[in-house]
Amino acid sequence: MSLGINNTDETFPLEVKLMDNEVLRVTQDGQFIWHPDADRMIEEGNFNFNPAMPHILRALRKREWVGLTDEEVNSLRYKRDWTGPWTDMTFARAIEAKLRSKNR
């Protein structure tokens, strides 16, 4: 297994590999992209060099998504920067930022 910081590719700054197979990529904005067979790869992987790593990877796999409550969405809808227009895009970006802060 290797854990690498890939400075040449800004899209995937963190990669976790078992042998030559990539188990996990983490994007610049914190999105996890798992190999479709990641659970099996973690179970069968050789972690002699770091026995804690399979436990860490399993915990990351079980991480639950935290959504927004209706109250949070409404607070974002009516909280606006009056110096500029409140468009669908600015509302979407506000939602995105709130979700990102809750799911770190």
A tleap script that builds the chain and sets N, CA, C and O, in Angstrom:
source leaprc.protein.ff14SB
mol = sequence {
  NMET SER LEU GLY ILE ASN ASN THR ASP GLU
  THR PHE PRO LEU GLU VAL LYS LEU MET ASP
  ASN GLU VAL LEU ARG VAL THR GLN ASP GLY
  GLN PHE ILE TRP HIE PRO ASP ALA ASP ARG
  MET ILE GLU GLU GLY ASN PHE ASN PHE ASN
  PRO ALA MET PRO HIE ILE LEU ARG ALA LEU
  ARG LYS ARG GLU TRP VAL GLY LEU THR ASP
  GLU GLU VAL ASN SER LEU ARG TYR LYS ARG
  ASP TRP THR GLY PRO TRP THR ASP MET THR
  PHE ALA ARG ALA ILE GLU ALA LYS LEU ARG
  SER LYS ASN CARG
}
set mol.1.N position { 0.838 -1.176 0.000 }
set mol.1.CA position { 0.000 0.000 0.000 }
set mol.1.C position { 0.874 1.226 0.000 }
set mol.1.O position { 1.952 1.235 0.594 }
set mol.2.N position { 0.416 2.249 -0.658 }
set mol.2.CA position { 1.137 3.505 -0.601 }
set mol.2.C position { 0.138 4.625 -0.395 }
set mol.2.O position { -1.015 4.543 -0.817 }
set mol.3.N position { 0.598 5.647 0.248 }
set mol.3.CA position { -0.190 6.848 0.446 }
set mol.3.C position { 0.612 7.955 -0.181 }
set mol.3.O position { 1.728 8.243 0.252 }
set mol.4.N position { 0.055 8.580 -1.199 }
set mol.4.CA position { 0.848 9.561 -1.909 }
set mol.4.C position { 0.184 10.905 -2.018 }
set mol.4.O position { -1.035 11.012 -2.149 }
set mol.5.N position { 1.004 11.925 -1.963 }
set mol.5.CA position { 0.547 13.272 -2.248 }
set mol.5.C position { 1.001 13.565 -3.664 }
set mol.5.O position { 2.196 13.573 -3.958 }
set mol.6.N position { 0.057 13.799 -4.518 }
set mol.6.CA position { 0.354 13.990 -5.930 }
set mol.6.C position { 0.301 15.477 -6.234 }
set mol.6.O position { -0.780 16.031 -6.434 }
set mol.7.N position { 1.457 16.130 -6.273 }
set mol.7.CA position { 1.495 17.573 -6.495 }
set mol.7.C position { 1.351 17.954 -7.956 }
set mol.7.O position { 1.160 19.131 -8.260 }
set mol.8.N position { 1.435 16.998 -8.868 }
set mol.8.CA position { 1.345 17.332 -10.281 }
set mol.8.C position { -0.085 17.345 -10.780 }
set mol.8.O position { -0.358 17.905 -11.842 }
set mol.9.N position { -0.994 16.750 -10.050 }
set mol.9.CA position { -2.394 16.693 -10.461 }
set mol.9.C position { -3.238 17.373 -9.400 }
set mol.9.O position { -3.486 16.781 -8.349 }
set mol.10.N position { -3.681 18.581 -9.639 }
set mol.10.CA position { -4.433 19.334 -8.649 }
set mol.10.C position { -5.811 18.746 -8.384 }
set mol.10.O position { -6.427 19.060 -7.366 }
set mol.11.N position { -6.304 17.900 -9.280 }
set mol.11.CA position { -7.618 17.303 -9.092 }
set mol.11.C position { -7.598 16.238 -8.000 }
set mol.11.O position { -8.552 16.131 -7.229 }
set mol.12.N position { -6.536 15.457 -7.922 }
set mol.12.CA position { -6.438 14.370 -6.948 }
set mol.12.C position { -5.146 14.510 -6.148 }
set mol.12.O position { -4.152 13.858 -6.467 }
set mol.13.N position { -5.146 15.354 -5.108 }
set mol.13.CA position { -3.914 15.560 -4.351 }
set mol.13.C position { -3.562 14.419 -3.403 }
set mol.13.O position { -2.435 14.360 -2.912 }
set mol.14.N position { -4.513 13.500 -3.133 }
set mol.14.CA position { -4.225 12.394 -2.229 }
set mol.14.C position { -4.715 11.108 -2.862 }
set mol.14.O position { -5.855 11.026 -3.319 }
set mol.15.N position { -3.851 10.102 -2.889 }
set mol.15.CA position { -4.205 8.795 -3.430 }
set mol.15.C position { -3.757 7.713 -2.458 }
set mol.15.O position { -2.672 7.798 -1.883 }
set mol.16.N position { -4.586 6.708 -2.278 }
set mol.16.CA position { -4.243 5.548 -1.458 }
set mol.16.C position { -4.263 4.342 -2.374 }
set mol.16.O position { -5.267 4.053 -3.025 }
set mol.17.N position { -3.134 3.636 -2.416 }
set mol.17.CA position { -3.032 2.470 -3.297 }
set mol.17.C position { -2.663 1.235 -2.495 }
set mol.17.O position { -1.907 1.304 -1.525 }
set mol.18.N position { -3.213 0.099 -2.919 }
set mol.18.CA position { -2.809 -1.217 -2.437 }
set mol.18.C position { -2.179 -1.916 -3.624 }
set mol.18.O position { -2.835 -2.157 -4.637 }
set mol.19.N position { -0.923 -2.234 -3.494 }
set mol.19.CA position { -0.139 -2.746 -4.612 }
set mol.19.C position { -0.203 -1.681 -5.716 }
set mol.19.O position { 0.179 -0.536 -5.476 }
set mol.20.N position { -0.667 -2.023 -6.893 }
set mol.20.CA position { -0.765 -1.030 -7.954 }
set mol.20.C position { -2.194 -0.546 -8.169 }
set mol.20.O position { -2.463 0.187 -9.120 }
set mol.21.N position { -3.102 -0.946 -7.302 }
set mol.21.CA position { -4.507 -0.585 -7.466 }
set mol.21.C position { -4.869 0.582 -6.553 }
set mol.21.O position { -4.629 0.548 -5.346 }
set mol.22.N position { -5.442 1.593 -7.146 }
set mol.22.CA position { -5.865 2.756 -6.385 }
set mol.22.C position { -7.168 2.446 -5.661 }
set mol.22.O position { -8.176 2.134 -6.295 }
set mol.23.N position { -7.150 2.532 -4.341 }
set mol.23.CA position { -8.334 2.267 -3.528 }
set mol.23.C position { -9.146 3.541 -3.349 }
set mol.23.O position { -10.376 3.509 -3.387 }
set mol.24.N position { -8.462 4.659 -3.155 }
set mol.24.CA position { -9.133 5.911 -2.829 }
set mol.24.C position { -8.391 7.088 -3.437 }
set mol.24.O position { -7.162 7.144 -3.424 }
set mol.25.N position { -9.158 8.023 -3.966 }
set mol.25.CA position { -8.647 9.331 -4.373 }
set mol.25.C position { -9.430 10.377 -3.600 }
set mol.25.O position { -10.638 10.244 -3.405 }
set mol.26.N position { -8.743 11.404 -3.165 }
set mol.26.CA position { -9.410 12.521 -2.507 }
set mol.26.C position { -9.162 13.753 -3.365 }
set mol.26.O position { -8.015 14.095 -3.655 }
set mol.27.N position { -10.233 14.413 -3.766 }
set mol.27.CA position { -10.104 15.578 -4.634 }
set mol.27.C position { -9.676 16.796 -3.830 }
set mol.27.O position { -9.661 16.774 -2.599 }
set mol.28.N position { -9.336 17.829 -4.527 }
set mol.28.CA position { -8.915 19.078 -3.904 }
set mol.28.C position { -9.979 19.622 -2.952 }
set mol.28.O position { -9.645 20.215 -1.926 }
set mol.29.N position { -11.248 19.426 -3.280 }
set mol.29.CA position { -12.326 19.940 -2.430 }
set mol.29.C position { -12.803 18.919 -1.391 }
set mol.29.O position { -13.816 19.145 -0.728 }
set mol.30.N position { -12.086 17.800 -1.243 }
set mol.30.CA position { -12.400 16.833 -0.198 }
set mol.30.C position { -13.343 15.718 -0.581 }
set mol.30.O position { -13.775 14.962 0.290 }
set mol.31.N position { -13.679 15.587 -1.846 }
set mol.31.CA position { -14.560 14.500 -2.290 }
set mol.31.C position { -13.777 13.191 -2.323 }
set mol.31.O position { -12.646 13.157 -2.808 }
set mol.32.N position { -14.370 12.117 -1.809 }
set mol.32.CA position { -13.755 10.793 -1.817 }
set mol.32.C position { -14.242 10.034 -3.040 }
set mol.32.O position { -15.444 9.949 -3.292 }
set mol.33.N position { -13.302 9.485 -3.795 }
set mol.33.CA position { -13.637 8.644 -4.939 }
set mol.33.C position { -13.043 7.267 -4.665 }
set mol.33.O position { -11.825 7.093 -4.701 }
set mol.34.N position { -13.901 6.293 -4.391 }
set mol.34.CA position { -13.480 4.950 -4.016 }
set mol.34.C position { -13.480 4.027 -5.220 }
set mol.34.O position { -14.297 4.175 -6.129 }
set mol.35.N position { -12.564 3.082 -5.220 }
set mol.35.CA position { -12.560 2.002 -6.210 }
set mol.35.C position { -13.840 1.193 -5.991 }
set mol.35.O position { -14.239 0.991 -4.844 }
set mol.36.N position { -14.492 0.727 -7.052 }
set mol.36.CA position { -15.732 -0.042 -6.883 }
set mol.36.C position { -15.570 -1.275 -5.999 }
set mol.36.O position { -16.539 -1.713 -5.379 }
set mol.37.N position { -14.376 -1.839 -5.930 }
set mol.37.CA position { -14.120 -3.039 -5.136 }
set mol.37.C position { -13.287 -2.718 -3.889 }
set mol.37.O position { -12.536 -3.567 -3.408 }
set mol.38.N position { -13.420 -1.500 -3.371 }
set mol.38.CA position { -12.578 -1.043 -2.261 }
set mol.38.C position { -12.732 -1.899 -1.003 }
set mol.38.O position { -11.740 -2.178 -0.330 }
set mol.39.N position { -13.952 -2.318 -0.673 }
set mol.39.CA position { -14.155 -3.108 0.549 }
set mol.39.C position { -13.346 -4.400 0.508 }
set mol.39.O position { -12.676 -4.750 1.479 }
set mol.40.N position { -13.411 -5.103 -0.614 }
set mol.40.CA position { -12.647 -6.347 -0.744 }
set mol.40.C position { -11.154 -6.060 -0.709 }
set mol.40.O position { -10.396 -6.796 -0.077 }
set mol.41.N position { -10.731 -5.011 -1.373 }
set mol.41.CA position { -9.312 -4.666 -1.412 }
set mol.41.C position { -8.785 -4.365 -0.006 }
set mol.41.O position { -7.666 -4.748 0.336 }
set mol.42.N position { -9.585 -3.686 0.797 }
set mol.42.CA position { -9.174 -3.364 2.169 }
set mol.42.C position { -9.106 -4.639 3.004 }
set mol.42.O position { -8.166 -4.829 3.776 }
set mol.43.N position { -10.115 -5.526 2.848 }
set mol.43.CA position { -10.131 -6.769 3.618 }
set mol.43.C position { -8.951 -7.676 3.280 }
set mol.43.O position { -8.389 -8.314 4.171 }
set mol.44.N position { -8.574 -7.740 2.021 }
set mol.44.CA position { -7.537 -8.674 1.583 }
set mol.44.C position { -6.154 -8.050 1.492 }
set mol.44.O position { -5.182 -8.743 1.189 }
set mol.45.N position { -6.052 -6.751 1.750 }
set mol.45.CA position { -4.775 -6.055 1.586 }
set mol.45.C position { -3.741 -6.436 2.636 }
set mol.45.O position { -4.083 -6.890 3.729 }
set mol.46.N position { -2.486 -6.247 2.293 }
set mol.46.CA position { -1.375 -6.497 3.203 }
set mol.46.C position { -1.015 -5.174 3.877 }
set mol.46.O position { -0.516 -4.253 3.231 }
set mol.47.N position { -1.270 -5.093 5.170 }
set mol.47.CA position { -1.038 -3.869 5.927 }
set mol.47.C position { 0.020 -4.075 7.013 }
set mol.47.O position { -0.013 -3.406 8.046 }
set mol.48.N position { 0.958 -4.996 6.782 }
set mol.48.CA position { 1.989 -5.270 7.780 }
set mol.48.C position { 2.789 -4.023 8.138 }
set mol.48.O position { 3.225 -3.876 9.280 }
set mol.49.N position { 2.984 -3.139 7.190 }
set mol.49.CA position { 3.769 -1.930 7.417 }
set mol.49.C position { 3.017 -0.918 8.293 }
set mol.49.O position { 3.645 -0.088 8.950 }
set mol.50.N position { 1.668 -0.982 8.306 }
set mol.50.CA position { 0.865 -0.053 9.089 }
set mol.50.C position { -0.462 -0.727 9.450 }
set mol.50.O position { -1.447 -0.570 8.729 }
set mol.51.N position { -0.497 -1.474 10.556 }
set mol.51.CA position { -1.700 -2.223 10.926 }
set mol.51.C position { -2.933 -1.353 11.175 }
set mol.51.O position { -4.052 -1.864 11.132 }
set mol.52.N position { -2.764 -0.076 11.430 }
set mol.52.CA position { -3.912 0.801 11.677 }
set mol.52.C position { -4.632 1.184 10.385 }
set mol.52.O position { -5.810 1.541 10.426 }
set mol.53.N position { -3.951 1.119 9.244 }
set mol.53.CA position { -4.508 1.626 7.997 }
set mol.53.C position { -5.833 0.970 7.587 }
set mol.53.O position { -6.730 1.694 7.154 }
set mol.54.N position { -6.016 -0.354 7.693 }
set mol.54.CA position { -7.328 -0.894 7.295 }
set mol.54.C position { -8.459 -0.356 8.166 }
set mol.54.O position { -9.577 -0.176 7.682 }
set mol.55.N position { -8.184 -0.100 9.439 }
set mol.55.CA position { -9.206 0.452 10.338 }
set mol.55.C position { -9.561 1.882 9.927 }
set mol.55.O position { -10.727 2.276 9.964 }
set mol.56.N position { -8.565 2.637 9.545 }
set mol.56.CA position { -8.787 4.011 9.089 }
set mol.56.C position { -9.615 4.009 7.813 }
set mol.56.O position { -10.578 4.766 7.687 }
set mol.57.N position { -9.237 3.156 6.868 }
set mol.57.CA position { -9.965 3.099 5.597 }
set mol.57.C position { -11.404 2.641 5.798 }
set mol.57.O position { -12.314 3.175 5.163 }
set mol.58.N position { -11.625 1.655 6.678 }
set mol.58.CA position { -12.994 1.201 6.950 }
set mol.58.C position { -13.826 2.329 7.571 }
set mol.58.O position { -14.995 2.504 7.230 }
set mol.59.N position { -13.219 3.084 8.478 }
set mol.59.CA position { -13.934 4.205 9.104 }
set mol.59.C position { -14.299 5.256 8.058 }
set mol.59.O position { -15.393 5.819 8.093 }
set mol.60.N position { -13.398 5.513 7.148 }
set mol.60.CA position { -13.691 6.475 6.083 }
set mol.60.C position { -14.807 5.970 5.180 }
set mol.60.O position { -15.637 6.757 4.724 }
set mol.61.N position { -14.839 4.676 4.918 }
set mol.61.CA position { -15.894 4.094 4.069 }
set mol.61.C position { -17.266 4.235 4.731 }
set mol.61.O position { -18.275 4.389 4.042 }
set mol.62.N position { -17.307 4.183 6.065 }
set mol.62.CA position { -18.581 4.240 6.784 }
set mol.62.C position { -19.032 5.660 7.083 }
set mol.62.O position { -20.110 5.870 7.639 }
set mol.63.N position { -18.216 6.626 6.718 }
set mol.63.CA position { -18.542 8.018 6.996 }
set mol.63.C position { -19.901 8.350 6.385 }
set mol.63.O position { -20.132 8.112 5.200 }
set mol.64.N position { -20.787 8.894 7.192 }
set mol.64.CA position { -22.128 9.200 6.719 }
set mol.64.C position { -22.223 10.641 6.240 }
set mol.64.O position { -21.619 11.550 6.809 }
set mol.65.N position { -22.988 10.820 5.192 }
set mol.65.CA position { -23.251 12.140 4.642 }
set mol.65.C position { -24.159 12.907 5.593 }
set mol.65.O position { -25.134 12.358 6.107 }
set mol.66.N position { -23.842 14.163 5.823 }
set mol.66.CA position { -24.668 15.027 6.656 }
set mol.66.C position { -25.314 16.063 5.744 }
set mol.66.O position { -24.626 16.872 5.121 }
set mol.67.N position { -26.632 16.030 5.672 }
set mol.67.CA position { -27.354 16.958 4.808 }
set mol.67.C position { -27.735 18.236 5.541 }
set mol.67.O position { -27.320 18.471 6.676 }
set mol.68.N position { -28.521 19.042 4.877 }
set mol.68.CA position { -28.989 20.298 5.454 }
set mol.68.C position { -30.428 20.150 5.921 }
set mol.68.O position { -31.241 19.479 5.284 }
set mol.69.N position { -30.722 20.787 7.040 }
set mol.69.CA position { -32.106 20.823 7.504 }
set mol.69.C position { -32.864 21.876 6.694 }
set mol.69.O position { -32.256 22.713 6.028 }
set mol.70.N position { -34.184 21.827 6.757 }
set mol.70.CA position { -34.991 22.855 6.084 }
set mol.70.C position { -34.639 24.243 6.614 }
set mol.70.O position { -34.591 25.210 5.853 }
set mol.71.N position { -34.395 24.336 7.916 }
set mol.71.CA position { -34.054 25.626 8.517 }
set mol.71.C position { -32.737 26.162 7.955 }
set mol.71.O position { -32.610 27.359 7.698 }
set mol.72.N position { -31.760 25.277 7.767 }
set mol.72.CA position { -30.480 25.713 7.201 }
set mol.72.C position { -30.629 26.178 5.758 }
set mol.72.O position { -30.025 27.172 5.356 }
set mol.73.N position { -31.431 25.462 4.983 }
set mol.73.CA position { -31.653 25.871 3.595 }
set mol.73.C position { -32.343 27.235 3.567 }
set mol.73.O position { -31.953 28.119 2.805 }
set mol.74.N position { -33.370 27.397 4.402 }
set mol.74.CA position { -34.084 28.674 4.437 }
set mol.74.C position { -33.191 29.810 4.916 }
set mol.74.O position { -33.291 30.932 4.420 }
set mol.75.N position { -32.316 29.523 5.878 }
set mol.75.CA position { -31.418 30.586 6.343 }
set mol.75.C position { -30.463 31.022 5.235 }
set mol.75.O position { -30.091 32.192 5.150 }
set mol.76.N position { -30.075 30.078 4.395 }
set mol.76.CA position { -29.216 30.437 3.266 }
set mol.76.C position { -30.007 31.181 2.195 }
set mol.76.O position { -29.499 32.111 1.569 }
set mol.77.N position { -31.242 30.767 1.992 }
set mol.77.CA position { -32.077 31.383 0.956 }
set mol.77.C position { -32.286 32.868 1.235 }
set mol.77.O position { -32.286 33.688 0.316 }
set mol.78.N position { -32.463 33.207 2.515 }
set mol.78.CA position { -32.781 34.593 2.850 }
set mol.78.C position { -31.564 35.382 3.322 }
set mol.78.O position { -31.666 36.582 3.579 }
set mol.79.N position { -30.430 34.731 3.437 }
set mol.79.CA position { -29.190 35.426 3.787 }
set mol.79.C position { -28.494 35.733 2.476 }
set mol.79.O position { -28.058 34.819 1.776 }
set mol.80.N position { -28.389 36.965 2.147 }
set mol.80.CA position { -27.782 37.297 0.874 }
set mol.80.C position { -26.904 38.524 0.991 }
set mol.80.O position { -27.057 39.354 1.886 }
set mol.81.N position { -25.998 38.604 0.070 }
set mol.81.CA position { -25.096 39.745 -0.034 }
set mol.81.C position { -25.817 40.790 -0.879 }
set mol.81.O position { -25.989 40.604 -2.084 }
set mol.82.N position { -26.229 41.864 -0.266 }
set mol.82.CA position { -27.031 42.862 -0.971 }
set mol.82.C position { -26.215 43.698 -1.948 }
set mol.82.O position { -26.770 44.553 -2.639 }
set mol.83.N position { -24.907 43.465 -2.018 }
set mol.83.CA position { -24.094 44.198 -2.990 }
set mol.83.C position { -24.157 43.562 -4.369 }
set mol.83.O position { -23.706 44.160 -5.346 }
set mol.84.N position { -24.708 42.366 -4.462 }
set mol.84.CA position { -24.794 41.682 -5.750 }
set mol.84.C position { -26.082 40.919 -5.878 }
set mol.84.O position { -26.795 40.743 -4.890 }
set mol.85.N position { -26.403 40.457 -7.075 }
set mol.85.CA position { -27.662 39.719 -7.279 }
set mol.85.C position { -27.592 38.324 -6.664 }
set mol.85.O position { -26.534 37.695 -6.643 }
set mol.86.N position { -28.717 37.855 -6.170 }
set mol.86.CA position { -28.830 36.503 -5.602 }
set mol.86.C position { -29.392 35.617 -6.698 }
set mol.86.O position { -30.607 35.521 -6.873 }
set mol.87.N position { -28.507 34.974 -7.431 }
set mol.87.CA position { -28.916 34.147 -8.564 }
set mol.87.C position { -29.006 32.694 -8.147 }
set mol.87.O position { -28.648 32.336 -7.024 }
set mol.88.N position { -29.480 31.865 -9.045 }
set mol.88.CA position { -29.488 30.422 -8.784 }
set mol.88.C position { -28.076 29.941 -8.493 }
set mol.88.O position { -27.878 29.087 -7.628 }
set mol.89.N position { -27.085 30.482 -9.211 }
set mol.89.CA position { -25.700 30.046 -9.024 }
set mol.89.C position { -25.173 30.452 -7.643 }
set mol.89.O position { -24.514 29.648 -6.984 }
set mol.90.N position { -25.447 31.666 -7.198 }
set mol.90.CA position { -24.936 32.070 -5.883 }
set mol.90.C position { -25.630 31.280 -4.775 }
set mol.90.O position { -25.009 30.953 -3.763 }
set mol.91.N position { -26.920 30.970 -4.962 }
set mol.91.CA position { -27.616 30.143 -3.980 }
set mol.91.C position { -27.022 28.736 -3.963 }
set mol.91.O position { -26.794 28.169 -2.894 }
set mol.92.N position { -26.771 28.171 -5.152 }
set mol.92.CA position { -26.162 26.838 -5.238 }
set mol.92.C position { -24.794 26.825 -4.569 }
set mol.92.O position { -24.460 25.868 -3.870 }
set mol.93.N position { -24.002 27.865 -4.769 }
set mol.93.CA position { -22.672 27.938 -4.147 }
set mol.93.C position { -22.778 28.063 -2.624 }
set mol.93.O position { -21.953 27.510 -1.896 }
set mol.94.N position { -23.777 28.777 -2.151 }
set mol.94.CA position { -23.980 28.895 -0.706 }
set mol.94.C position { -24.342 27.539 -0.106 }
set mol.94.O position { -23.843 27.169 0.956 }
set mol.95.N position { -25.216 26.798 -0.796 }
set mol.95.CA position { -25.585 25.445 -0.350 }
set mol.95.C position { -24.349 24.553 -0.348 }
set mol.95.O position { -24.097 23.833 0.618 }
set mol.96.N position { -23.589 24.603 -1.422 }
set mol.96.CA position { -22.368 23.791 -1.541 }
set mol.96.C position { -21.403 24.081 -0.395 }
set mol.96.O position { -20.857 23.154 0.204 }
set mol.97.N position { -21.190 25.348 -0.087 }
set mol.97.CA position { -20.263 25.724 0.992 }
set mol.97.C position { -20.759 25.213 2.340 }
set mol.97.O position { -19.966 24.732 3.150 }
set mol.98.N position { -22.057 25.313 2.586 }
set mol.98.CA position { -22.625 24.838 3.849 }
set mol.98.C position { -22.472 23.322 3.963 }
set mol.98.O position { -22.081 22.825 5.019 }
set mol.99.N position { -22.771 22.586 2.905 }
set mol.99.CA position { -22.612 21.124 2.922 }
set mol.99.C position { -21.154 20.737 3.130 }
set mol.99.O position { -20.857 19.813 3.889 }
set mol.100.N position { -20.254 21.429 2.470 }
set mol.100.CA position { -18.830 21.126 2.609 }
set mol.100.C position { -18.391 21.309 4.061 }
set mol.100.O position { -17.640 20.488 4.587 }
set mol.101.N position { -18.857 22.387 4.717 }
set mol.101.CA position { -18.451 22.626 6.101 }
set mol.101.C position { -19.009 21.565 7.044 }
set mol.101.O position { -18.374 21.234 8.045 }
set mol.102.N position { -20.190 21.029 6.737 }
set mol.102.CA position { -20.800 20.000 7.604 }
set mol.102.C position { -20.226 18.608 7.382 }
set mol.102.O position { -20.349 17.745 8.251 }
set mol.103.N position { -19.606 18.378 6.241 }
set mol.103.CA position { -19.145 17.028 5.888 }
set mol.103.C position { -17.639 16.897 5.876 }
set mol.103.O position { -17.109 16.034 5.177 }
set mol.104.N position { -16.961 17.693 6.596 }
set mol.104.CA position { -15.491 17.584 6.700 }
set mol.104.C position { -15.119 16.635 7.795 }
set mol.104.O position { -13.934 16.408 8.039 }
savepdb mol mol.pdb
quit
